[in-house]
């Protein structure tokens, strides 16, 4: 099957698809610095591709993506060029709430929001927006969240921890090498990416190593993300058919 975008369908086919699979996939990203070898739209590109993989396998529709998100840590003012950091939390919250209210009015019973961006303020604003929509079973996850249970912790955070997420390092670079190799310039990849505010981050994500990335690892990550995502969609569709609705 091919992924199916909500916006591509005429109204009568749209309604029939919603009736059959009342779960919408909503990709959310941001425009943000991703070192010297990756595009600033990476978070959006990866969230869209995850949704495409899940749509193709499940038949669920992809809602039009949100390319903008909240990025405060890696802003241009802190020396990280290319970041759009002007999106307000209130704007993000209202946009998500309004979009999901519209999805619910079309007949969707559930929304799986896939965010390629992990920042706490970003997550919190999206979560508040989702929580305002009555009668909608909503979940907010990143591709890294989907496979968190598969992380293989090493003795040292300097090692590769398979299935562990990161920013612009092995995890994201490998996924990009698998999905969008033409957007990756490994010749410009730094030896290490060290994030600001490291004390608030898990040790395995504070300092990561982009040059360890491979397309083969990206393919393995993609397979795991798709498998876990499809299992979650099945659970959400089942829950959406009952009287139970979970809040993010």
C-alpha positions, -999 to 999 in steps of 0.1 A, spaced: 0 0 0 9 36 -5 6 63 23 -26 83 20 -28 120 28 -61 134 40 -57 164 18 -54 143 -13 -89 128 -11 -122 140 -24 -149 144 3 -168 111 -3 -136 90 -3 -124 108 27 -155 100 47 -154 63 37 -118 61 48 -124 77 81 -153 54 88 -131 24 81 -100 37 100 -110 66 124 -74 74 134 -55 103 120 -17 105 119 -5 141 126 32 148 119 48 177 138 83 190 135 103 222 137 129 242 119 160 239 140 198 235 138 209 200 132 247 203 132 266 209 99 256 178 80 218 176 83 189 199 71 172 223 95 138 206 86 150 172 98 124 169 127 96 175 102 110 152 75 114 123 99 79 127 115 64 128 81 82 97 69 73 78 101 36 87 94 40 76 58 53 43 68 25 38 93 -2 50 68 10 26 41 9 -3 65 -23 5 83 -45 25 59 -48 54 84 -48 89 69 -20 115 74 -33 149 84 -14 179 68 19 182 87 29 210 111 64 221 100 69 246 129 75 239 165 89 253 197 127 255 198 142 275 227 174 255 235 191 255 201 181 290 190 201 313 169 206 336 199 225 308 216 248 303 186 227 276 167 220 290 132 190 282 112 165 278 141 131 294 140 125 301 177 96 326 175 67 301 178 48 309 210 36 281 233 1 296 232 2 295 193 13 259 193 -13 249 218 -41 267 200 -31 254 166 -30 217 177 -63 221 195 -80 237 165 -66 212 141 -77 182 162 -111 197 168 -115 198 131 -103 162 127 -129 152 154 -156 170 135 -148 150 104 -154 118 123 -119 108 136 -120 91 170 -83 91 176 -52 111 167 -16 98 169 6 129 169 42 120 159 67 147 168 102 147 154 112 173 180 116 164 217 119 197 236 98 198 268 81 231 260 72 218 226 57 186 240 38 204 268 21 229 244 11 201 221 -2 180 250 -23 209 263 -38 214 229 -47 177 225 -62 176 260 -88 203 251 -105 182 224 -134 162 238 -141 127 228 -107 122 210 -83 95 220 -50 113 216 -14 102 219 18 123 215 51 104 208 84 108 190 99 81 168 124 76 197 96 72 222 81 44 202 112 22 206 123 33 240 118 -2 253 143 -15 229 173 6 241 203 -16 248 222 3 275 259 1 276 284 5 304 294 39 293 274 67 276 303 72 253 293 39 236 267 34 210 234 25 227 213 8 201 178 23 196 185 53 218 174 86 204 196 117 200 199 151 183 218 152 150 239 122 159 238 84 153 200 80 156 188 109 135 216 108 110 211 70 104 174 75 98 181 103 74 207 81 56 180 55 52 151 78 42 167 109 27 204 101 18 206 130 -6 200 154 23 229 141 44 265 153 39 286 129 60 318 148 49 306 177 71 295 155 100 312 165 133 329 139 154 306 148 183 274 167 191 272 181 226 239 197 236 235 227 260 216 221 292 231 187 294 224 182 331 187 178 323 193 151 297 200 114 301 237 106 299 234 87 266 221 117 248 243 145 261 273 138 238 266 117 207 286 108 176 272 114 141 300 97 122 289 63 136 257 66 116 249 42 88 221 36 65 219 0 77 213 11 112 187 36 99 169 7 82 169 -13 115 156 17 134 129 22 108 117 -14 110 115 -12 148 96 22 147 71 8 122 65 -23 142 59 -5 175 39 22 157 15 -3 141 10 -21 174 2 13 190 -23 21 163 -41 -12 168 -44 -5 205 -56 30 198 -82 19 173 -95 -6 198 -96 20 226 -113 45 203 -141 21 198 -148 19 235 -159 46 260 -123 50 273 -104 80 261 -68 86 272 -54 121 277 -18 129 267 
